[in-house]
Amino acid sequence: MIVKCIVCGGCGVVRGELFDPSGKPCPACNGAGKLDVQIPIERLTTCRICEGRGIVADSPFNFGSARVCTTCKGLGKLEIPRILPSQSGSSNESPATTLPRPGRTDYDIAISFAGEDRCVVEPYASELVNRGLKVFYADFAKAELWGADLYETFDAIYRLRARYCVLFISQSYATKVWTNHERRAAQARALIENREYLLPVRLDETRVPGIAPTIGYIDYREVGLASLVHATVEKLRSGGLQVG
C-alpha cells in the first residue's frame, strides 16, 4: 500500500526550522513524496530529530516546557521502512514526566472504531450525545470532515482535541489503515501526558500493537451498552467535567 510520507506530506521536499529553508529532498522518502509501507506490519525506526524521545526544543506544538517533535509527532519513532540516515548527537533537553492537557478541547470523547463495529458504536455515541457530551464520532461529523485533509484532521482530533479517546478494539479494528492512524495519534497523546487518555473497549480477544495488556479495559460483551455509557460518564466526572 502506498501512503504519503509523514515528513513531507507527499510534496517530496521539506522546508522550515528543522531543515534548510531553501527546500531539500525529504530525508525520509528521498524526494519521492510517498513511502511503500506494509500495514499493519510495522517497521519502526527511531526519529532522527528527537532520537526516540518524542520531544524536541523547536516545535509549534507546545505542552508547557516541552514540545512535541514535528517529525514523529510525539511517538519518538517513525513508522516507515528503514531508509533514514543515522544521526549522531543528542539534545540536552529532558522531557517532562507529566505534561498538562492541551488548554482547549473540542470534544469530551473521541471514538475510534472500525466500520464493521458500527452497530455497537453508534448507539454508544448517540447515548453520550443525548447526555449533553461533546463527542467525535466520524459518522456524526460528515460536514466537518467534508473536503478536509483526513490524515491531518484525525491526527489533530485524536492527539489534541479530546479529553479522552475511547477505542473499540476488535479484529477489524486491528487491520484497518485509518484505525491504526487514529490509535497512533491517541498513543502519542498518552505518551506525552503520561496519564490516562486511552480508554479501550474490547469487542473480542484481538490484541492491538501498542495497547499494553496492563491498561484497564472494559469488555463490552460482559457489560453491555448501559454500563459502558455509565462508566464513560463517571470517568468524565472523575476528571472534573460536570455531566448532567
C-alpha positions in Angstrom: 0.0 0.0 0.0 1.3 3.5 -0.9 0.8 6.2 1.6 2.1 9.8 1.8 5.3 10.4 3.5 4.6 11.6 7.1 7.5 14.0 7.0 7.0 15.9 3.7 3.2 15.1 3.3 3.8 13.9 -0.3 5.4 17.0 -1.7 8.9 15.4 -1.8 10.6 18.4 -0.2 10.6 19.9 3.3 11.1 23.5 4.5 11.3 25.0 7.9 13.3 25.4 11.0 14.4 21.8 11.2 15.6 21.7 7.6 17.2 24.0 5.0 14.7 26.8 4.3 15.5 26.7 0.6 13.9 23.3 0.4 15.7 20.0 0.1 14.5 16.5 -0.8 12.7 14.9 2.1 15.3 12.8 4.0 12.6 10.1 4.8 11.3 9.5 1.2 14.4 10.9 -0.6 12.1 13.2 -2.6 9.7 10.6 -3.8 6.9 12.1 -1.7 5.5 8.7 -0.9 6.6 5.6 1.0 5.7 2.0 0.5 4.5 0.9 3.9 3.2 -2.5 4.7 0.2 -2.1 7.1 -0.4 -3.4 9.7 3.1 -4.9 9.8 5.1 -2.1 11.4 8.8 -1.5 10.8 9.8 1.2 13.3 12.9 3.4 13.2 13.9 6.0 15.7 13.0 9.5 14.7 16.3 11.2 13.7 15.1 14.6 15.0 14.1 13.7 18.6 16.1 10.4 18.7 13.2 8.4 20.1 12.3 10.8 22.9 9.3 12.3 21.1 10.2 15.8 22.3 12.5 18.5 20.9 13.2 22.1 21.7 11.7 23.6 18.5 8.2 22.7 17.5 4.9 24.6 17.1 3.1 22.2 19.5 3.9 23.5 22.9 2.9 21.5 26.0 4.3 23.6 28.8 8.0 23.5 29.0 8.3 20.6 26.5 7.4 20.4 22.8 6.4 17.6 20.5 8.6 16.6 17.7 7.0 17.6 14.4 8.6 14.7 12.6 7.3 11.8 14.6 4.5 13.8 16.3 5.5 12.7 19.7 5.7 9.0 19.1 9.5 9.1 19.2 9.6 6.7 16.2 8.7 6.8 12.6 6.5 4.2 11.0 8.4 3.9 7.8 10.9 1.4 6.2 14.5 1.8 7.4 15.7 4.4 5.0 16.5 7.2 7.3 20.2 8.1 7.7 21.6 7.7 11.2 22.4 10.9 13.0 24.7 11.2 16.0 24.4 13.7 18.8 21.5 14.3 21.2 19.7 17.2 22.8 20.4 18.2 26.4 16.7 18.8 27.0 15.0 16.3 29.2 11.3 15.6 28.6 8.9 16.3 31.4 7.4 13.2 33.0 3.9 14.7 33.3 2.6 17.3 30.9 -0.7 19.3 31.1 -3.6 18.5 28.8 -4.0 21.0 25.9 -5.8 24.1 27.1 -8.7 23.7 24.7 -10.5 20.5 23.8 -13.4 20.4 21.4 -14.6 17.0 22.4 -15.2 15.2 25.7 -14.8 11.9 24.0 -13.2 10.9 20.6 -14.3 7.5 19.4 -12.0 5.3 17.3 -13.7 2.3 15.7 -13.8 0.1 12.7 -16.8 0.5 10.4 -17.6 -3.2 10.8 -18.4 -2.4 14.5 -20.8 0.5 13.8 -23.8 -1.4 15.1 -22.2 -1.4 18.6 -20.5 2.0 18.5 -23.3 4.2 17.1 -25.8 3.6 19.9 -23.0 4.3 22.4 -22.1 7.6 20.6 -25.8 8.6 20.5 -26.3 8.0 24.2 -23.4 10.2 25.1 -24.7 13.0 22.8 -28.1 12.6 24.4 -26.5 13.3 27.8 -25.1 16.6 26.5 -21.5 15.4 25.9 -19.4 16.6 23.0 -18.5 13.5 21.1 -16.4 13.0 18.0 -17.9 10.1 16.1 -17.0 10.2 12.4 -20.5 9.4 11.2 -21.8 12.4 13.1 -19.2 14.8 11.7 -19.7 14.5 8.0 -19.9 18.2 7.5 -16.7 18.9 9.4 -14.9 16.1 7.5 -16.2 17.1 4.1 -13.3 18.3 2.0 -10.8 18.1 4.9 -7.4 16.5 4.8 -8.4 13.5 6.8 -4.9 12.5 7.7 -4.2 15.8 9.4 -7.7 16.2 10.8 -7.8 12.9 12.5 -4.3 13.4 13.9 -5.4 16.7 15.5 -8.6 15.3 16.9 -7.2 12.1 18.4 -4.0 13.7 19.6 -5.0 17.2 20.7 -8.7 17.9 20.6 -10.4 15.5 23.1 -10.4 14.8 26.8 -10.3 11.1 26.3 -10.2 8.6 23.4 -12.4 5.5 23.5 -11.0 2.7 21.3 -13.4 -0.1 20.3 -10.9 -2.9 19.8 -11.7 -5.8 17.5 -10.2 -7.9 14.8 -11.5 -5.4 12.2 -10.0 -2.5 14.2 -6.5 -4.1 14.3 -6.3 -4.4 10.5 -7.7 -1.1 9.3 -5.4 1.7 8.0 -7.4 4.5 9.4 -8.0 3.0 12.8 -4.2 2.4 13.1 -3.6 6.0 12.3 -6.1 7.1 14.9 -4.6 4.8 17.5 -1.1 6.1 17.0 -2.2 9.7 17.3 -4.0 8.8 20.6 -1.0 6.9 21.8 1.2 9.9 21.2 -1.1 12.0 23.4 -1.0 9.4 26.1 2.8 9.2 26.0 3.3 12.9 26.1 0.9 13.5 29.0 1.9 10.3 31.0 -1.7 10.0 32.3 -5.0 8.3 31.5 -6.2 9.1 28.0 -6.8 5.9 26.2 -10.0 4.0 27.2 -10.1 0.6 25.5 -13.3 -1.3 25.0 -12.9 -4.9 23.9 -15.3 -6.4 21.4 -13.3 -9.6 21.1 -10.0 -11.1 22.1 -7.9 -9.2 19.5 -4.6 -7.7 20.7 -3.6 -4.4 19.2 0.0 -3.3 18.9 0.9 -0.6 21.5 -2.1 -1.2 23.7 -0.4 -2.8 26.7 -2.3 -5.7 28.5 -1.8 -3.8 31.7 -4.1 -0.9 30.6 -7.5 -1.3 32.2 -10.3 -2.0 29.7 -14.0 -2.7 29.6 -15.3 -5.8 27.9 -18.4 -4.8 26.0 -19.5 -8.5 25.8 -19.8 -8.5 29.6 -21.2 -5.1 30.5 -23.3 -4.0 27.5 -24.3 -0.5 26.4 -25.9 0.9 29.5 -22.9 0.1 31.8 -20.4 1.3 29.2 -22.2 4.7 29.0 -22.4 4.9 32.8 -18.6 4.1 33.1 -17.8 6.8 30.5 -19.9 9.4 32.3 -18.2 8.5 35.6 -14.7 8.7 34.0 -15.5 12.2 32.8 -16.9 13.3 36.2 -13.8 12.0 37.9 -11.8 14.2 35.6 -13.7 17.3 36.7 -16.4 17.6 34.0 -19.9 18.4 35.0 -22.2 15.9 33.3 -26.0 16.0 33.6 
